[in-house]
């Protein structure tokens, strides 16, 4: 009898832990895949409306990277901003949003990659890294979302 109870409790514990960690592993997995995809495009030129390796705009890079990771996102920074959960503390894979004059509607989106850096497609440099405290981007930052 004691053996049956122990086996039953062990099974319940394993199922509970598996389902709890499964969601975290899945989230970490697609964030990691999106970052890896974006990094593979470093140096790709900026192209307004671009959504492929021949050229990206900011939201095109984010949409492309997350699509390769199995997540479908809207096309524009403003529409992507309507998705996900607002976060204050950034984790790898979170989306950072920027807007001139701190307007509520973002015009630029990037993927946070850790170590106070993000990857994005900028009109001046194409797909590239920038630091979160960058003198150009920091004043335009309006918030982050976790998809």
The first five atom37 places (N, CA, C, CB, O) and aatype in JSON, in Angstrom:
{
  "aatype": [20, 20, 20, 20, 20, 20, 20, 20, 20, 20, 20, 20, 20, 20, 20, 20, 20, 20, 20, 20, 20, 20, 20, 20, 20, 20, 20, 20, 20, 20, 20, 20, 20, 20, 20, 20, 20, 20, 20, 20, 20, 20, 20, 20, 20, 20, 20, 20, 20, 20, 20, 20, 20, 20, 20, 20, 20, 20, 20, 20, 20, 20, 20, 20, 20, 20, 20, 20, 20, 20, 20, 20, 20, 20, 20, 20, 20, 20, 20, 20, 20, 20, 20, 20, 20, 20, 20, 20, 20, 20, 20, 20, 20, 20, 20, 20, 20, 20, 20, 20, 20, 20, 20, 20, 20, 20, 20, 20, 20, 20, 20, 20, 20, 20, 20, 20, 20, 20, 20, 20, 20, 20, 20, 20, 20, 20, 20, 20, 20, 20, 20, 20, 20, 20, 20, 20, 20, 20, 20, 20, 20, 20, 20, 20, 20, 20, 20],
  "atom_mask": [
    [1, 1, 1, 1, 1],
    [1, 1, 1, 1, 1],
    [1, 1, 1, 1, 1],
    [1, 1, 1, 1, 1],
    [1, 1, 1, 1, 1],
    [1, 1, 1, 1, 1],
    [1, 1, 1, 1, 1],
    [1, 1, 1, 1, 1],
    [1, 1, 1, 1, 1],
    [1, 1, 1, 1, 1],
    [1, 1, 1, 1, 1],
    [1, 1, 1, 1, 1],
    [1, 1, 1, 1, 1],
    [1, 1, 1, 1, 1],
    [1, 1, 1, 1, 1],
    [1, 1, 1, 1, 1],
    [1, 1, 1, 1, 1],
    [1, 1, 1, 1, 1],
    [1, 1, 1, 1, 1],
    [1, 1, 1, 1, 1],
    [1, 1, 1, 1, 1],
    [1, 1, 1, 1, 1],
    [1, 1, 1, 1, 1],
    [1, 1, 1, 1, 1],
    [1, 1, 1, 1, 1],
    [1, 1, 1, 1, 1],
    [1, 1, 1, 1, 1],
    [1, 1, 1, 1, 1],
    [1, 1, 1, 1, 1],
    [1, 1, 1, 1, 1],
    [1, 1, 1, 1, 1],
    [1, 1, 1, 1, 1],
    [1, 1, 1, 1, 1],
    [1, 1, 1, 1, 1],
    [1, 1, 1, 1, 1],
    [1, 1, 1, 1, 1],
    [1, 1, 1, 1, 1],
    [1, 1, 1, 1, 1],
    [1, 1, 1, 1, 1],
    [1, 1, 1, 1, 1],
    [1, 1, 1, 1, 1],
    [1, 1, 1, 1, 1],
    [1, 1, 1, 1, 1],
    [1, 1, 1, 1, 1],
    [1, 1, 1, 1, 1],
    [1, 1, 1, 1, 1],
    [1, 1, 1, 1, 1],
    [1, 1, 1, 1, 1],
    [1, 1, 1, 1, 1],
    [1, 1, 1, 1, 1],
    [1, 1, 1, 1, 1],
    [1, 1, 1, 1, 1],
    [1, 1, 1, 1, 1],
    [1, 1, 1, 1, 1],
    [1, 1, 1, 1, 1],
    [1, 1, 1, 1, 1],
    [1, 1, 1, 1, 1],
    [1, 1, 1, 1, 1],
    [1, 1, 1, 1, 1],
    [1, 1, 1, 1, 1],
    [1, 1, 1, 1, 1],
    [1, 1, 1, 1, 1],
    [1, 1, 1, 1, 1],
    [1, 1, 1, 1, 1],
    [1, 1, 1, 1, 1],
    [1, 1, 1, 1, 1],
    [1, 1, 1, 1, 1],
    [1, 1, 1, 1, 1],
    [1, 1, 1, 1, 1],
    [1, 1, 1, 1, 1],
    [1, 1, 1, 1, 1],
    [1, 1, 1, 1, 1],
    [1, 1, 1, 1, 1],
    [1, 1, 1, 1, 1],
    [1, 1, 1, 1, 1],
    [1, 1, 1, 1, 1],
    [1, 1, 1, 1, 1],
    [1, 1, 1, 1, 1],
    [1, 1, 1, 1, 1],
    [1, 1, 1, 1, 1],
    [1, 1, 1, 1, 1],
    [1, 1, 1, 1, 1],
    [1, 1, 1, 1, 1],
    [1, 1, 1, 1, 1],
    [1, 1, 1, 1, 1],
    [1, 1, 1, 1, 1],
    [1, 1, 1, 1, 1],
    [1, 1, 1, 1, 1],
    [1, 1, 1, 1, 1],
    [1, 1, 1, 1, 1],
    [1, 1, 1, 1, 1],
    [1, 1, 1, 1, 1],
    [1, 1, 1, 1, 1],
    [1, 1, 1, 1, 1],
    [1, 1, 1, 1, 1],
    [1, 1, 1, 1, 1],
    [1, 1, 1, 1, 1],
    [1, 1, 1, 1, 1],
    [1, 1, 1, 1, 1],
    [1, 1, 1, 1, 1],
    [1, 1, 1, 1, 1],
    [1, 1, 1, 1, 1],
    [1, 1, 1, 1, 1],
    [1, 1, 1, 1, 1],
    [1, 1, 1, 1, 1],
    [1, 1, 1, 1, 1],
    [1, 1, 1, 1, 1],
    [1, 1, 1, 1, 1],
    [1, 1, 1, 1, 1],
    [1, 1, 1, 1, 1],
    [1, 1, 1, 1, 1],
    [1, 1, 1, 1, 1],
    [1, 1, 1, 1, 1],
    [1, 1, 1, 1, 1],
    [1, 1, 1, 1, 1],
    [1, 1, 1, 1, 1],
    [1, 1, 1, 1, 1],
    [1, 1, 1, 1, 1],
    [1, 1, 1, 1, 1],
    [1, 1, 1, 1, 1],
    [1, 1, 1, 1, 1],
    [1, 1, 1, 1, 1],
    [1, 1, 1, 1, 1],
    [1, 1, 1, 1, 1],
    [1, 1, 1, 1, 1],
    [1, 1, 1, 1, 1],
    [1, 1, 1, 1, 1],
    [1, 1, 1, 1, 1],
    [1, 1, 1, 1, 1],
    [1, 1, 1, 1, 1],
    [1, 1, 1, 1, 1],
    [1, 1, 1, 1, 1],
    [1, 1, 1, 1, 1],
    [1, 1, 1, 1, 1],
    [1, 1, 1, 1, 1],
    [1, 1, 1, 1, 1],
    [1, 1, 1, 1, 1],
    [1, 1, 1, 1, 1],
    [1, 1, 1, 1, 1],
    [1, 1, 1, 1, 1],
    [1, 1, 1, 1, 1],
    [1, 1, 1, 1, 1],
    [1, 1, 1, 1, 1],
    [1, 1, 1, 1, 1],
    [1, 1, 1, 1, 1],
    [1, 1, 1, 1, 1],
    [1, 1, 1, 1, 1]
  ],
  "atom_positions": [
    [[0.83, -1.2, 0.0], [0.0, 0.0, 0.0], [0.87, 1.26, 0.0], [-0.94, 0.0, 1.22], [0.62, 2.2, -0.76]],
    [[1.87, 1.27, 0.85], [2.77, 2.42, 0.93], [3.51, 2.61, -0.41], [3.78, 2.23, 2.08], [3.75, 3.74, -0.83]],
    [[3.86, 1.51, -1.05], [4.55, 1.57, -2.33], [3.65, 2.19, -3.4], [5.0, 0.16, -2.77], [4.13, 2.98, -4.21]],
    [[2.35, 1.87, -3.42], [1.41, 2.43, -4.39], [1.27, 3.94, -4.18], [0.04, 1.75, -4.27], [1.22, 4.7, -5.15]],
    [[1.2, 4.36, -2.93], [1.08, 5.79, -2.63], [2.33, 6.52, -3.11], [0.86, 6.03, -1.11], [2.23, 7.58, -3.73]],
    [[3.51, 5.96, -2.83], [4.76, 6.58, -3.24], [4.85, 6.7, -4.76], [5.95, 5.78, -2.7], [5.21, 7.76, -5.28]],
    [[4.52, 5.63, -5.46], [4.55, 5.64, -6.93], [3.55, 6.67, -7.46], [4.23, 4.23, -7.5], [3.88, 7.41, -8.39]],
    [[2.37, 6.73, -6.89], [1.35, 7.69, -7.32], [1.81, 9.12, -7.12], [0.06, 7.45, -6.57], [1.66, 9.95, -8.01]],
    [[2.37, 9.41, -5.94], [2.87, 10.76, -5.66], [4.04, 11.12, -6.57], [3.29, 10.88, -4.19], [4.15, 12.26, -7.03]],
    [[4.9, 10.17, -6.83], [6.04, 10.41, -7.73], [5.55, 10.75, -9.13], [6.96, 9.18, -7.78], [6.08, 11.67, -9.76]],
    [[4.56, 10.03, -9.62], [4.02, 10.27, -10.94], [3.38, 11.65, -11.03], [3.01, 9.19, -11.31], [3.61, 12.39, -11.99]],
    [[2.58, 12.0, -10.03], [1.93, 13.32, -10.0], [2.99, 14.41, -9.97], [0.99, 13.44, -8.77], [2.86, 15.41, -10.66]],
    [[4.03, 14.23, -9.18], [5.1, 15.22, -9.1], [5.8, 15.38, -10.44], [6.11, 14.82, -8.03], [6.05, 16.51, -10.88]],
    [[6.11, 14.27, -11.11], [6.79, 14.34, -12.41], [5.92, 15.03, -13.45], [7.17, 12.94, -12.89], [6.41, 15.84, -14.23]],
    [[4.63, 14.72, -13.47], [3.72, 15.35, -14.43], [3.63, 16.84, -14.14], [2.3, 14.7, -14.37], [3.67, 17.65, -15.06]],
    [[3.5, 17.2, -12.88], [3.41, 18.61, -12.5], [4.66, 19.38, -12.86], [3.16, 18.74, -11.02], [4.57, 20.48, -13.42]],
    [[5.82, 18.82, -12.56], [7.07, 19.49, -12.89], [7.24, 19.57, -14.39], [8.26, 18.77, -12.25], [7.66, 20.6, -14.91]],
    [[6.92, 18.51, -15.1], [7.05, 18.5, -16.56], [6.2, 19.55, -17.21], [6.68, 17.15, -17.11], [6.66, 20.24, -18.13]],
    [[4.97, 19.7, -16.78], [4.1, 20.69, -17.4], [4.5, 22.1, -17.01], [2.64, 20.44, -17.03], [4.33, 23.04, -17.79]],
    [[5.03, 22.27, -15.81], [5.46, 23.6, -15.38], [6.69, 24.04, -16.15], [5.75, 23.62, -13.87], [6.74, 25.15, -16.68]],
    [[7.69, 23.17, -16.22], [8.91, 23.54, -16.91], [8.74, 23.53, -18.42], [10.03, 22.61, -16.51], [9.47, 24.24, -19.12]],
    [[7.81, 22.75, -18.93], [7.61, 22.69, -20.37], [7.3, 24.04, -20.97], [6.49, 21.73, -20.7], [7.85, 24.37, -22.02]],
    [[6.46, 24.84, -20.34], [6.13, 26.15, -20.87], [7.34, 27.07, -20.84], [4.98, 26.76, -20.07], [7.56, 27.83, -21.78]],
    [[8.11, 27.01, -19.77], [9.3, 27.85, -19.68], [10.34, 27.44, -20.72], [9.91, 27.78, -18.29], [10.98, 28.3, -21.33]],
    [[10.5, 26.15, -20.91], [11.45, 25.66, -21.91], [11.01, 26.09, -23.3], [11.59, 24.12, -21.83], [11.83, 26.53, -24.1]],
    [[9.72, 25.96, -23.58], [9.21, 26.35, -24.89], [9.44, 27.84, -25.12], [7.71, 26.02, -25.0], [9.89, 28.23, -26.2]],
    [[9.14, 28.68, -24.13], [9.32, 30.12, -24.27], [10.8, 30.43, -24.49], [8.79, 30.87, -23.03], [11.15, 31.21, -25.38]],
    [[11.66, 29.84, -23.68], [13.08, 30.08, -23.82], [13.56, 29.61, -25.2], [13.87, 29.36, -22.71], [14.42, 30.24, -25.81]],
    [[13.01, 28.52, -25.67], [13.42, 27.96, -26.94], [13.09, 28.89, -28.1], [12.75, 26.62, -27.15], [13.96, 29.14, -28.94]],
    [[11.87, 29.41, -28.18], [11.56, 30.26, -29.34], [12.23, 31.62, -29.23], [10.06, 30.44, -29.47], [12.55, 32.22, -30.25]],
    [[12.44, 32.12, -28.02], [13.2, 33.37, -27.88], [14.64, 33.17, -28.36], [13.19, 33.85, -26.42], [15.19, 34.01, -29.07]],
    [[15.23, 32.04, -27.96], [16.6, 31.72, -28.37], [16.69, 31.57, -29.88], [17.09, 30.44, -27.68], [17.63, 32.06, -30.5]],
    [[15.71, 30.88, -30.47], [15.7, 30.69, -31.93], [15.55, 32.03, -32.66], [14.57, 29.74, -32.34], [16.21, 32.26, -33.68]],
    [[14.7, 32.9, -32.15], [14.5, 34.21, -32.79], [15.79, 35.03, -32.75], [13.35, 34.98, -32.11], [16.16, 35.66, -33.73]],
    [[16.46, 35.02, -31.61], [17.72, 35.75, -31.48], [18.76, 35.16, -32.43], [18.24, 35.7, -30.02], [19.47, 35.9, -33.12]],
    [[18.86, 33.85, -32.47], [19.83, 33.19, -33.35], [19.57, 33.56, -34.81], [19.78, 31.64, -33.17], [20.5, 33.83, -35.57]],
    [[18.3, 33.57, -35.2], [17.95, 33.93, -36.57], [18.34, 35.37, -36.86], [16.45, 33.74, -36.81], [18.94, 35.66, -37.89]],
    [[17.99, 36.29, -35.95], [18.34, 37.7, -36.16], [19.85, 37.88, -36.25], [17.77, 38.57, -35.01], [20.33, 38.63, -37.1]],
    [[20.6, 37.2, -35.39], [22.06, 37.3, -35.43], [22.63, 36.78, -36.75], [22.68, 36.53, -34.25], [23.63, 37.29, -37.24]],
    [[21.99, 35.78, -37.31], [22.47, 35.23, -38.58], [22.31, 36.24, -39.72], [21.72, 33.93, -38.92], [22.9, 36.07, -40.79]],
    [[21.52, 37.28, -39.49], [21.28, 38.3, -40.51], [22.12, 39.56, -40.29], [19.8, 38.67, -40.53], [21.94, 40.56, -40.99]],
    [[23.04, 39.53, -39.32], [23.9, 40.69, -39.08], [24.56, 41.15, -40.38], [24.99, 40.36, -38.03], [25.08, 40.34, -41.15]],
    [[24.53, 42.44, -40.61], [25.12, 43.0, -41.82], [24.17, 43.1, -43.0], [26.28, 42.18, -42.21], [24.49, 43.74, -44.0]],
    [[23.0, 42.46, -42.9], [22.01, 42.58, -43.98], [21.59, 44.04, -44.08], [20.77, 41.65, -43.72], [21.35, 44.7, -43.06]],
    [[21.49, 44.54, -45.29], [21.17, 45.95, -45.49], [19.75, 46.29, -45.04], [21.34, 46.32, -46.96], [18.88, 45.42, -44.96]],
    [[19.55, 47.56, -44.74], [18.21, 48.07, -44.41], [17.44, 48.25, -45.71], [18.3, 49.41, -43.6], [17.97, 48.76, -46.7]],
    [[16.19, 47.84, -45.69], [15.31, 48.06, -46.83], [13.92, 48.35, -46.3], [15.31, 46.81, -47.8], [13.32, 47.5, -45.62]],
    [[13.39, 49.52, -46.59], [12.05, 49.89, -46.14], [11.05, 48.87, -46.64], [11.68, 51.31, -46.62], [10.97, 48.61, -47.85]],
    [[10.29, 48.28, -45.73], [9.31, 47.27, -46.09], [9.92, 45.88, -46.26], [8.61, 47.67, -47.35], [9.21, 44.92, -46.58]],
    [[11.24, 45.77, -46.06], [11.93, 44.5, -46.27], [11.65, 43.46, -45.2], [13.4, 44.74, -46.35], [11.62, 43.77, -44.01]],
    [[11.45, 42.24, -45.64], [11.14, 41.13, -44.72], [11.92, 39.87, -45.07], [9.64, 40.83, -44.74], [11.49, 38.76, -44.75]],
    [[13.1, 40.04, -45.73], [13.87, 38.87, -46.12], [15.36, 39.19, -46.06], [13.47, 38.39, -47.54], [15.75, 40.33, -45.81]],
    [[16.16, 38.18, -46.28], [17.62, 38.34, -46.24], [18.16, 39.29, -47.29], [18.27, 37.0, -46.4], [19.34, 39.65, -47.25]],
    [[17.32, 39.71, -48.24], [17.78, 40.7, -49.21], [17.65, 42.12, -48.65], [16.97, 40.57, -50.52], [18.14, 43.07, -49.26]],
    [[17.01, 42.26, -47.51], [16.89, 43.55, -46.83], [15.74, 43.54, -45.84], [16.7, 44.67, -47.85], [14.68, 42.98, -46.11]],
    [[15.97, 44.18, -44.68], [14.96, 44.24, -43.62], [14.73, 45.67, -43.15], [15.37, 43.36, -42.44], [15.66, 46.47, -43.11]],
    [[13.49, 45.97, -42.81], [13.26, 47.12, -41.95], [13.15, 46.54, -40.53], [11.96, 47.95, -42.37], [13.25, 45.32, -40.36]],
    [[12.94, 47.37, -39.52], [12.99, 46.88, -38.14], [11.94, 45.81, -37.85], [12.8, 48.04, -37.19], [12.26, 44.76, -37.31]],
    [[10.71, 46.08, -38.2], [9.65, 45.1, -37.91], [9.74, 43.89, -38.82], [8.28, 45.75, -38.04], [9.31, 42.8, -38.44]],
    [[10.28, 44.07, -40.01], [10.48, 42.95, -40.91], [11.47, 41.95, -40.31], [10.98, 43.43, -42.27], [11.26, 40.74, -40.41]],
    [[12.54, 42.45, -39.69], [13.52, 41.57, -39.05], [12.9, 40.83, -37.87], [14.74, 42.38, -38.57], [13.1, 39.62, -37.72]],
    [[12.14, 41.54, -37.05], [11.5, 40.92, -35.88], [10.48, 39.88, -36.32], [10.83, 41.99, -34.99], [10.46, 38.76, -35.8]],
    [[9.63, 40.24, -37.27], [8.62, 39.3, -37.77], [9.29, 38.07, -38.37], [7.72, 39.99, -38.82], [8.89, 36.94, -38.07]],
    [[10.3, 38.26, -39.2], [11.03, 37.17, -39.85], [11.67, 36.26, -38.79], [12.12, 37.74, -40.8], [11.55, 35.03, -38.87]],
    [[12.35, 36.84, -37.81], [13.05, 36.07, -36.79], [12.1, 35.24, -35.94], [13.87, 37.0, -35.89], [12.35, 34.07, -35.67]],
    [[11.01, 35.85, -35.51], [10.04, 35.11, -34.69], [9.27, 34.08, -35.52], [9.06, 36.08, -34.03], [8.9, 33.03, -35.01]],
    [[9.04, 34.38, -36.79], [8.38, 33.41, -37.65], [9.24, 32.15, -37.79], [8.09, 34.03, -39.04], [8.73, 31.03, -37.75]],
    [[10.54, 32.34, -37.96], [11.46, 31.19, -38.06], [11.47, 30.39, -36.76], [12.89, 31.68, -38.41], [11.78, 29.2, -36.76]],
    [[11.13, 31.06, -35.65], [11.1, 30.4, -34.34], [9.71, 29.81, -34.03], [11.49, 31.38, -33.24], [9.51, 29.21, -32.98]],
    [[8.77, 29.98, -34.97], [7.45, 29.38, -34.8], [6.38, 30.3, -34.23], [7.57, 28.21, -33.94], [5.3, 29.84, -33.86]],
    [[6.65, 31.6, -34.16], [5.67, 32.56, -33.65], [5.34, 33.57, -34.75], [6.2, 33.29, -32.39], [6.23, 34.15, -35.36]],
    [[4.06, 33.77, -34.99], [3.62, 34.72, -36.0], [3.33, 36.06, -35.34], [2.36, 34.19, -36.74], [2.59, 36.14, -34.36]],
    [[3.92, 37.1, -35.89], [3.72, 38.46, -35.37], [3.14, 39.34, -36.48], [5.05, 39.06, -34.84], [3.28, 39.03, -37.66]],
    [[2.47, 40.43, -36.09], [1.98, 41.39, -37.08], [3.14, 42.05, -37.84], [1.1, 42.47, -36.4], [4.31, 41.81, -37.5]],
    [[2.85, 42.84, -38.82], [3.85, 43.42, -39.71], [4.54, 44.67, -39.17], [3.23, 43.74, -41.0], [5.74, 44.83, -39.39]],
    [[3.84, 45.55, -38.49], [4.44, 46.83, -38.11], [4.79, 46.88, -36.62], [3.5, 47.98, -38.46], [4.24, 46.14, -35.81]],
    [[5.72, 47.77, -36.29], [6.12, 47.96, -34.88], [4.89, 48.32, -34.03], [7.2, 49.07, -34.75], [4.74, 47.8, -32.92]],
    [[4.03, 49.18, -34.53], [2.84, 49.6, -33.78], [1.9, 48.42, -33.54], [2.1, 50.71, -34.54], [1.34, 48.3, -32.45]],
    [[1.73, 47.55, -34.53], [0.85, 46.39, -34.35], [1.48, 45.32, -33.46], [0.48, 45.79, -35.7], [0.78, 44.66, -32.69]],
    [[2.79, 45.14, -33.57], [3.48, 44.19, -32.69], [3.36, 44.65, -31.24], [4.97, 44.05, -33.09], [3.23, 43.83, -30.33]],
    [[3.41, 45.97, -31.03], [3.33, 46.55, -29.68], [2.01, 46.2, -28.99], [3.49, 48.07, -29.75], [1.94, 46.19, -27.76]],
    [[0.99, 45.92, -29.76], [-0.32, 45.56, -29.19], [-0.33, 44.13, -28.65], [-1.42, 45.72, -30.25], [-1.28, 43.74, -27.96]],
    [[0.69, 43.35, -28.95], [0.77, 41.94, -28.54], [1.63, 41.79, -27.28], [1.35, 41.07, -29.68], [2.35, 42.72, -26.89]],
    [[1.55, 40.64, -26.67], [2.43, 40.31, -25.56], [2.1, 41.01, -24.25], [3.82, 40.63, -25.92], [1.08, 41.68, -24.12]],
    [[2.99, 40.82, -23.31], [2.83, 41.36, -21.96], [3.9, 42.41, -21.71], [2.9, 40.23, -20.9], [5.08, 42.17, -21.98]],
    [[3.51, 43.57, -21.18], [4.47, 44.61, -20.84], [5.41, 44.1, -19.76], [3.75, 45.89, -20.37], [4.99, 43.42, -18.82]],
    [[6.69, 44.43, -19.9], [7.69, 44.04, -18.91], [8.57, 45.24, -18.58], [8.54, 42.86, -19.42], [8.81, 46.11, -19.41]],
    [[9.05, 45.25, -17.34], [9.98, 46.31, -16.92], [11.41, 45.81, -16.92], [9.61, 46.84, -15.54], [12.34, 46.53, -17.27]],
    [[11.58, 44.55, -16.51], [12.91, 43.95, -16.48], [13.08, 43.1, -17.73], [13.12, 43.1, -15.18], [12.34, 42.13, -17.94]],
    [[14.04, 43.45, -18.55], [14.23, 42.78, -19.83], [14.89, 41.41, -19.68], [15.07, 43.64, -20.74], [15.81, 41.22, -18.88]],
    [[14.38, 40.46, -20.47], [14.97, 39.14, -20.62], [15.28, 38.94, -22.09], [14.03, 38.0, -20.06], [14.67, 39.57, -22.96]],
    [[16.22, 38.05, -22.36], [16.57, 37.76, -23.75], [15.32, 37.39, -24.54], [17.62, 36.63, -23.84], [14.51, 36.57, -24.1]],
    [[15.17, 38.0, -25.7], [14.03, 37.73, -26.56], [12.89, 38.72, -26.41], [13.52, 36.37, -26.28], [11.98, 38.73, -27.24]],
    [[12.93, 39.55, -25.38], [11.89, 40.58, -25.23], [12.02, 41.58, -26.37], [12.0, 41.3, -23.86], [13.11, 41.82, -26.89]],
    [[10.9, 42.16, -26.75], [10.89, 43.15, -27.82], [10.91, 44.54, -27.21], [9.66, 42.96, -28.73], [10.12, 44.86, -26.32]],
    [[11.81, 45.36, -27.7], [11.96, 46.73, -27.23], [11.35, 47.66, -28.27], [13.47, 47.08, -26.98], [11.52, 47.48, -29.47]],
    [[10.62, 48.66, -27.79], [9.92, 49.58, -28.69], [10.4, 51.0, -28.47], [8.4, 49.49, -28.48], [10.68, 51.43, -27.35]],
    [[10.49, 51.72, -29.59], [11.02, 53.09, -29.58], [10.11, 54.0, -30.38], [12.46, 53.13, -30.14], [9.46, 53.58, -31.34]],
    [[10.07, 55.26, -29.96], [9.26, 56.24, -30.67], [9.83, 57.64, -30.42], [7.79, 56.16, -30.22], [10.21, 57.97, -29.3]],
    [[9.89, 58.46, -31.47], [10.36, 59.83, -31.26], [9.45, 60.57, -30.29], [10.42, 60.58, -32.61], [8.23, 60.4, -30.31]],
    [[10.04, 61.38, -29.46], [9.31, 62.21, -28.5], [8.42, 61.42, -27.54], [8.46, 63.21, -29.24], [7.44, 61.94, -27.02]],
    [[8.78, 60.16, -27.31], [8.05, 59.29, -26.38], [6.56, 59.17, -26.71], [8.21, 59.81, -24.98], [5.74, 58.97, -25.81]],
    [[6.21, 59.28, -27.98], [4.82, 59.08, -28.39], [4.41, 57.66, -28.01], [4.62, 59.34, -29.92], [5.27, 56.79, -27.91]],
    [[3.14, 57.42, -27.82], [2.67, 56.1, -27.4], [2.74, 55.07, -28.52], [1.25, 56.19, -26.9], [2.81, 53.87, -28.25]],
    [[2.74, 55.52, -29.74], [2.78, 54.61, -30.89], [4.23, 54.43, -31.34], [1.89, 55.15, -32.07], [4.86, 55.38, -31.81]],
    [[4.76, 53.21, -31.19], [6.16, 52.99, -31.57], [6.36, 52.97, -33.08], [6.66, 51.7, -30.98], [5.49, 52.57, -33.85]],
    [[7.54, 53.42, -33.48], [7.92, 53.4, -34.89], [9.13, 52.51, -35.13], [8.2, 54.82, -35.38], [9.57, 52.35, -36.27]],
    [[9.68, 51.94, -34.05], [10.86, 51.08, -34.19], [10.77, 49.95, -33.16], [12.17, 51.89, -33.99], [10.3, 50.15, -32.04]],
    [[11.22, 48.76, -33.57], [11.2, 47.59, -32.68], [12.53, 46.86, -32.82], [10.01, 46.65, -33.01], [13.12, 46.82, -33.9]],
    [[12.98, 46.28, -31.71], [14.24, 45.55, -31.67], [14.1, 44.35, -30.74], [15.41, 46.47, -31.22], [13.15, 44.28, -29.96]],
    [[15.04, 43.41, -30.82], [15.03, 42.23, -29.95], [16.16, 42.37, -28.93], [15.19, 40.91, -30.78], [17.32, 42.54, -29.3]],
    [[15.8, 42.3, -27.65], [16.81, 42.36, -26.59], [17.58, 41.04, -26.58], [16.15, 42.63, -25.2], [16.98, 39.97, -26.58]],
    [[18.92, 41.12, -26.58], [19.74, 39.91, -26.63], [20.56, 39.69, -25.36], [20.66, 39.97, -27.82], [21.37, 38.76, -25.3]],
    [[20.35, 40.51, -24.35], [21.1, 40.37, -23.1], [22.28, 41.33, -23.04], [21.59, 38.93, -22.93], [22.63, 41.97, -24.03]],
    [[22.89, 41.41, -21.87], [24.07, 42.26, -21.67], [23.85, 43.7, -22.12], [25.25, 41.68, -22.41], [24.76, 44.33, -22.66]],
    [[22.65, 44.22, -21.89], [22.3, 45.6, -22.25], [22.48, 45.9, -23.74], [23.14, 46.55, -21.45], [22.87, 47.0, -24.12]],
    [[22.19, 44.89, -24.58], [22.29, 45.07, -26.04], [21.02, 44.57, -26.71], [23.53, 44.33, -26.59], [20.31, 43.7, -26.2]],
    [[20.75, 45.14, -27.88], [19.65, 44.64, -28.7], [20.11, 44.55, -30.14], [18.41, 45.56, -28.58], [21.11, 45.15, -30.53]],
    [[19.36, 43.77, -30.92], [19.62, 43.64, -32.34], [18.41, 44.19, -33.08], [19.91, 42.14, -32.74], [17.27, 43.98, -32.68]],
    [[18.69, 44.91, -34.16], [17.61, 45.55, -34.92], [18.1, 45.84, -36.33], [17.15, 46.86, -34.23], [19.26, 45.6, -36.66]],
    [[17.2, 46.34, -37.14], [17.58, 46.82, -38.47], [17.37, 48.32, -38.48], [16.75, 46.1, -39.6], [16.24, 48.82, -38.46]],
    [[18.48, 49.03, -38.52], [18.46, 50.49, -38.51], [18.72, 51.01, -39.92], [19.5, 51.07, -37.51], [19.5, 50.42, -40.67]],
    [[18.08, 52.1, -40.27], [18.25, 52.64, -41.62], [19.7, 53.02, -41.89], [17.34, 53.86, -41.82], [20.13, 53.0, -43.04]],
    [[20.45, 53.35, -40.86], [21.84, 53.77, -41.05], [22.83, 52.6, -41.14], [22.25, 54.67, -39.93], [23.87, 52.73, -41.78]],
    [[22.51, 51.46, -40.51], [23.49, 50.37, -40.42], [22.95, 49.0, -40.85], [23.99, 50.27, -39.03], [23.71, 48.04, -40.88]],
    [[21.69, 48.91, -41.16], [21.11, 47.61, -41.45], [21.01, 46.79, -40.17], [21.93, 46.87, -42.51], [20.91, 47.35, -39.08]],
    [[21.05, 45.47, -40.29], [20.94, 44.6, -39.11], [22.23, 44.73, -38.31], [20.66, 43.11, -39.52], [23.32, 44.41, -38.79]],
    [[22.08, 45.2, -37.08], [23.24, 45.51, -36.26], [22.86, 45.47, -34.78], [23.82, 46.88, -36.63], [21.69, 45.38, -34.41]],
    [[23.89, 45.55, -33.95], [23.69, 45.62, -32.51], [23.69, 47.08, -32.06], [24.79, 44.82, -31.76], [24.28, 47.94, -32.71]],
    [[23.02, 47.34, -30.95], [23.11, 48.63, -30.29], [22.99, 48.38, -28.78], [21.99, 49.62, -30.8], [22.45, 47.36, -28.36]],
    [[23.48, 49.3, -28.01], [23.4, 49.2, -26.55], [22.13, 49.9, -26.08], [24.66, 49.8, -25.87], [21.68, 50.88, -26.68]],
    [[21.57, 49.39, -24.98], [20.34, 49.98, -24.46], [20.55, 51.41, -23.98], [19.8, 49.13, -23.33], [19.6, 52.19, -23.92]],
    [[21.79, 51.77, -23.64], [22.05, 53.14, -23.19], [22.58, 54.03, -24.31], [23.04, 53.13, -22.04], [23.12, 55.1, -24.05]],
    [[22.43, 53.58, -25.56], [22.84, 54.34, -26.73], [22.21, 55.73, -26.7], [22.46, 53.59, -28.04], [21.01, 55.87, -26.44]],
    [[23.0, 56.75, -26.95], [22.51, 58.14, -26.83], [21.39, 58.48, -27.82], [23.66, 59.1, -27.03], [20.61, 59.4, -27.57]],
    [[21.31, 57.76, -28.92], [20.22, 57.99, -29.87], [18.96, 57.24, -29.47], [20.65, 57.58, -31.27], [17.87, 57.82, -29.46]],
    [[19.1, 55.95, -29.13], [17.94, 55.11, -28.87], [17.36, 55.26, -27.47], [18.3, 53.69, -29.1], [16.14, 55.2, -27.31]],
    [[18.18, 55.45, -26.47], [17.69, 55.49, -25.08], [16.57, 56.52, -24.87], [18.84, 55.8, -24.14], [15.56, 56.18, -24.24]],
    [[16.69, 57.75, -25.37], [15.6, 58.72, -25.16], [14.31, 58.38, -25.91], [16.07, 60.09, -25.58], [13.24, 58.9, -25.58]],
    [[14.4, 57.51, -26.9], [13.21, 57.14, -27.68], [12.51, 55.88, -27.16], [13.6, 56.94, -29.11], [11.44, 55.52, -27.64]],
    [[13.13, 55.22, -26.19], [12.59, 53.97, -25.66], [11.26, 54.21, -24.95], [13.6, 53.31, -24.7], [11.17, 55.08, -24.08]],
    [[10.22, 53.44, -25.31], [8.92, 53.62, -24.65], [8.46, 52.38, -23.9], [7.87, 54.0, -25.68], [7.45, 52.43, -23.2]],
    [[9.18, 51.26, -24.03], [8.79, 50.09, -23.28], [9.13, 48.79, -23.99], [7.34, 50.13, -22.98], [9.6, 48.78, -25.13]],
    [[8.86, 47.68, -23.27], [9.16, 46.35, -23.81], [7.98, 45.43, -23.61], [10.42, 45.76, -23.15], [7.16, 45.61, -22.71]],
    [[7.92, 44.43, -24.46], [6.88, 43.4, -24.38], [7.53, 42.03, -24.46], [5.81, 43.58, -25.52], [8.56, 41.85, -25.12]],
    [[6.92, 41.08, -23.78], [7.35, 39.69, -23.86], [6.29, 38.91, -24.62], [7.58, 39.09, -22.43], [5.12, 38.87, -24.23]],
    [[6.7, 38.3, -25.71], [5.78, 37.53, -26.55], [5.74, 36.1, -26.05], [6.21, 37.58, -28.05], [5.02, 35.27, -26.62]]
  ]
}
